[in-house]
Amino acid sequence: MIKNDKINNVIIKFSFLLSCIYIIIQFVDSIFFFPINLGDEWYFTRDLNYFLKHGYYDSVIRGISIPFTLLSSFIHFFLSDISISLRFANAGVVFLLFLYLLLRKDLLKNNNKLVFATHALVLIGTTGGIFYGTNDSFLFISYFILCSETYLYLKRIEINKFFLVIIFSICILSRPHFLIYFPILFFSLYTVLFFRDGLNKKNFFNPILLSFFTSFLIVLLFNYPKLLENNFSHSQGDYLPEFLFFSYSDKSDTYKTEDKGFNWIQWCFYSQMVSENKKFGLFAPFVDWEDVRKYKLKNDSLPLPNSYQEYIFKYPSFVFKRIPFSFIEVFFYSLRYVGILLIFIPFCLIFSDYKKYINFSIFIIILTFTGIFLWAVIMPNSIAQQRLMPFYLMLLILATDKKLFISNNFNKSIVILNLIIVDLVVSYAFFKWGIFRSL
């Protein structure tokens, strides 16, 4: 057990300095050195090009990520570079996150802010898609803010309803994945409210729920071209539910294969299926896109799933088999993002005075593990860790709370040990990449 406060302070300050260097390098690398059209950036490059040529009305009908495209086009007015504009738009939301954490003083009022900042900088720097030209940060950071505001609501701290409506709107307009994330948020909220207050009508119609429903007015307003055209459908096939007619970037095709029936879920499922008999299917790598196309040509009678829901309902045995192994993968991968916190925090809470956590802090545990469980159910292969980034940030709020988690010497030692582990991970990354991994 580490007891020497001077040594602890040296470790904390060194770790913070290292994390600052790390995120600056990741920012520069992602913005300026990553190849153009890397990964999903290709889709958003196509969307921004179309928007610049055809305008807002036609772009919404065709399908775009509205908040991301609007901000990217604004930046493009000054920079005249598609890729850099997309990347600055995505990265800009990260800086808004820092501003939110700085201004929302009640959120980290009782926390060791330096320890939180160190972990958060490493987590954000490690999370793929946060800086280069995708809209990942719009979805994940807006969702994290919603979780944070819900956490504060449970602590009976005043929340700004108008602000909540804006953030809900951004989250919904960014990606259709809000259909996955919002049930996790509301399940966690109402579970805590029920165990704390029992059945209570006032709790049911709370500001979080009312802000959520109100936000649809803004979402519909930004989708006015579809309303005027009576266009209540989308062109993304089975990838999206039929009822979801809001404008989103179309990811139902790809430039990486000539397969006209391409589907991202098919790629995930087939990659996992190929590796299923090897080491229990753990850490299955993605196969080449062409391998999926060849399989489909030879096996018409054994179709691959076209959507999350089709995967769940047509392959239930595959789903149940994958869940425990998905958790193993998450715990392993989380070492790179949050060290040992995901593994140790639940056990530390179990052996502590649970009564002081039940009112609001247990919300973070329910939120995090419900999120992991739901993604384990709907994902055919390993869960991309950026999907868990909002939950990891919430976990850091709990782990650095001086009145709760780090109120005793053992838990303090866990956090200091975790900083050392994170430092080793970052140092290894620098050694492996040679500082800038894209050069």
N, C-alpha and C positions, 0 to 999 in steps of 0.2 A: 504494500500500500504506500502510495506516495503522499507524504505528509508535509514535506518542506515547502512552505508557501513561496519562498524565494525561487526554488527550482521550478515550481509550478508556473510562476509568473514568467520566468524565462522561456519555458516551453510554450506558453500561451502567446507571448509576443513574437517569438520566432515563427510559430505556426501561422500567425496572422500575416506576418511579412511574407512568408512563403506563399500563402494563399493569394495575396494581392499580386505577387509576381506571376503566379499561375494563371489567374483569370485575365490579366493584361495580355499575357502571351497567347492565351486561347482566343481572346477577342481579336487581336491583330492577325493571328493565323487564320481564323475563320473568315474575317472580313476581306483580307487582302490576298491571302495565299491559297485558300481552297480553290479547287478547279471550278470554273463556271458551270452552272447547271448541275452541281453535285446533288445526287439523290433527288428529293422532292422539289428542289429548287427549279427543276425543269418545268414542273407544272405551273409554278407561280410566275416564271419568266414568260411562259405562253399566255397566262392570264393578263399580265401587265402589258405585254405587247398588244393584245387585243383591246384592252381598255384604252390605251393611248390612241389607237386608231379609230375605235368605234364608239367610245364614250360610255357613260355609266349605264344608261338605259339598256342598251343591247348586251352589255357585259353581264348585267344581273340576270337577264333572260338566259344567256348562255351558261352562266355559272361562274362565280368568283367568290373568294373569301373577302367579303366587303370591307371590313375594317383594315385588313392587311393591304389590300389593293389601293384603298384610298390614301393611306399613309405612304405607301411606296410611291404612288404617283406624285404626291406632294414633294417628296424628297427628290424624285427624278426631275422635277422642274428645275432644281438647283444643280444637280449632279450630272444629268443626262447620261447615266450609265445604269442599265437595267439591273445587272447583278449587284452592284454596290448599293443601289437604292433599296433593293429587296433586303439586303443584309443589314443595312442601317435601320430599316424599319423594324425588323425583327429584334435587333440588338437594342433599339431605342426603348422597347417595352421593358427590357431588363433594367435599364436605368430608372424607369418609372417605378419598378419594383423597389429599388433601393430608396427612392424618394418616399414611397408609401411606408416602408419600414422606418424611415427617419421621422416622418410626420405623425404616424400612428403610434404615439408614445405609449399608450396603454397596452399595446400588444407585447412589447418587450420590457415593460416597466420593471419586472422582477427578475429579468434575465441577466446572465453574464453576457453582455453585448459583444465583447471581443471574441469569446468562444463561439457564440452564435454566428457572428460575421465570418469567422474563419471557416467553419463548417459550410456555411451557405455559399461562400465564394468558391470553395472547391466543388461543391455539388453543382452549382450553376455552370462553372467552367467545364465540368466533366460531362454534363448533360448534352447529348448530341442534338443539333438542330436549334439551339438557343440563339446562336449568333449568325449562322449563314442563312441564305435566302428562302426560308420557309416561314410559316406562320405559327410555329410551335409555341413561341413565347406568348402569343396572344391567348391561346387556349390555356396553357398551363399556369401562367402567372395570374390571369383573371380568375381562374378556378381557385388558385391558392388564396387570393384576396377574399374570395367568397367564403372559403373555409375559415380564414382568419377572423372575418367579421362575425361568422356564426359562433366561433369560439368565444369572442368577446361578448356576444349576446348572451351566451350561456353563463358568462361571468357577471351578467347584469350590468354591463358597461354600455353606455349609450352608443347607438349606431346611426349613421346617416342613411336614411331610406333612399333618398335620391341617388346617392353614391352607389348604393347597392343595385338599384335599377340599372344604372349605367354599366356596371361591371357585369351583371347578368346578361345584358344585351350584347356586350362585346364577346362574352364567352359563347353565347348561342350563335352569334353571327360568324364566329371564327371557323368553327368546325362542327360537323354533326355529332362529334363524340360527346357533346354535352348530354346526349341521350344515355350515355354510359356513366358519366361522372355525377350528374345531378341526383340520380337515385341513391348513390353512395352518400352524398352529402345529407340528403333528407332522411335517409334511414338512420344515420348516425345521430343527427339532431333529435329526431323524435324518440329514438331509443333512450337517450340521456334524459330528455324531458319526461318521458313516461316513468322511468325509475326514480327520478327526482321528485316529481309532483303528482304522479298518477295521471288518470284521465282528467284532462282539463281543457275546456273549449277555448279558453284564452290562449293556451299554449299551441293549440292546433292552428289557429289563425294568427300566426306570429309574423313579425316584420320580414323575416327571411322568405317565407312562403308568399306573402303578399307582394314583395318586391319581385320575386320570380315571375308571378303572373302579370304584373304591371309591365315588366320588361318586354313582353310580347308585343305591346303596342309600338315600341320603338323598333323591334325586329320587323314587324309588318310595314312600318313606315319606310324603312330602308329597302324593303322588298316591293315597293310600290309598283315597279314595272311589271312584275309578275301578276300583281293584283289587277292592274289595268288591262292586261292581256288575257285575263282569266286563265293564267298558266299555273295550275296547281299540281304540277308534276315535275319530274327531273329526268335527265337523260343518262343517269348513271346505273341503269339496270337494277340488278338485285343487290348491288353494293350498298344502297341506301333504302330504308323503308319507303313504301309508296306514298305514305301520307306526308313525308317531309319534303315540302316543296320550296323551302327557303333556298336562296342562292348559295352554293358552295363550289369551291374549286373541284373540277371534274377529275377524279383519280381512277376512273374506270378503264383507262387505257395506259399505255406506256410506250416509250420510244425504245425500250430494251429488248423487245421481241416482236416478231411479226404476227403473233397470235392475236387475231381480231377479237377473240372471246376471252382475252386476258382478264384475270381477276386477282387482286392482291391476296385475298383470303386463300385462293387456290394455291398460290405460290407458298404461303406459310404452311398450309396443310400438307402439301406434297413434300416439302422440305423436311417436315417432322416425320411424315410417313416413311421416308427413305431411311431415316436414322433410328426408327423406333426399335429395331432389334439390336442396336449397338449401344451398350452402356445405358440401358433403360430409356434411351432416347434423350438423355440429358445433353444440354448445350448443343442441340442440333444445328449445324451450319445451314445457311440458305443454299439451295442448289442453283445451278444456272437457269436463267429464265427459259432457255430453249428446251431444257429437260422436261419442264412442265408441259410445254407445247407438244413435245413428242409423246409424252404419256397420254395426253388427251386424245391425240390422233389414233393411238392404238387401243384405247380403252373407253370407247363410247358408252359401254354398258356399266362402267364404274365411274360415274361423274364425280368431280371434285366439288366441294361446297362453294357457293358463290357469295355467301354473306355470313356474318357472325351467327345470325339466328338459324340459318340452314345448317351450319356446322354443329350447333348445339343440339338441334332436334333430330337431325339425321344420323349423327354419330355420337350418341350418348355414352356408349362404352369407351370410346376414344377420349371423350371429355373427362369422364371420371378417372380414367387411368392417368391422364395428364396432370390433374390438379395437384397431387402431392409432389410430383417431380417439378412442377412449376414453382412451388414454394421453395424447394431446395435450390433451384436456379436463382430465384430472387434473393434468397439469403446470401448466396455466394456472390452474385453480382453486386449486391448492396455494399459489400466491403469496399468497393472502389468509390462509391458515392457517399456513404455516411459511416464508413468504418463498421464497427461492431454494434452500433446503436440499435439497429433494427432487431438484432438478436437479443441484446441484453436488457433493453428498457422494459419489455413486457415481464420478464422474470423479476426485475427489480421491483416493479409495481406489485406483483403478486405477493412478495414477501415484505411489503410495507403496509402502512395504515391506509387501507383502500378508501376509508371514509372521506379522507381529505382530497381524494382524486375524483370521486364519483360525480360531484356536481358539474364539473366541466372538463377536467383534464382527461378523463376516460374517453371523452369525445374524440380525442386525437388517436387513441389506440383503436377504437372502433372504426373510425374513419380510415386509418391506414390499413388495417388488416381486412376490412371489408373491401377496400379498393384492390388490394392484392388478390383476394379471393375471386372477385368478379372478373378481373383481367385473366386470372388463371382458368376460369370457366370458358371465357369467350375466345381466348387466343389459342390457336392450334399448336403454336411453338413457343419458344422462350419469349417472355414479356420484355419488350424494349423498355429499358429503365427510365427513359425520359417520360414515359407514361405515368411513372410513379413519382416524378419530381415534386408535384404539389404535396403529396403525402409525406415525402421525406422532409420537406421544408417545415411542415407542421410538426413532425417528429423532433426537429431541432428546437422548436419553441419549447416543447416539453423537456427535452434533455438539458437545456441550459437555464431552466427556471431555478433560481436560487432558493426559493421558498418551498419548492416541491421536490423535483428529482435530485438536484445537487445540494439538498439540505443536510446530507450526512456525508461523512468522510469516505465511505465505501463508494458511493455514487460519484463523488468528486473524483476519486481515483479512476473510476471507469471512464469518465469524460477526458481526463488528462491522458490516460492510456490511449483513448481513441484519437486524440490529437496526434500522438506519436505515430499511430498506425496510418492516419491520413497523410502525415508528413512523408512517411515512407512510400506510400502510394504515389504521391505527387513527385517525389524525387525519382522514383523508378520511371515514371512517365517521361520526365525530362531526359533521363539517361537513354530510354528506349527511342524517343523521338529525335533526340539531338536538339532539344528545345522546341523548334518549330517542326511539327510532324509533316507539314505539307511541302517542305522544301527538300 
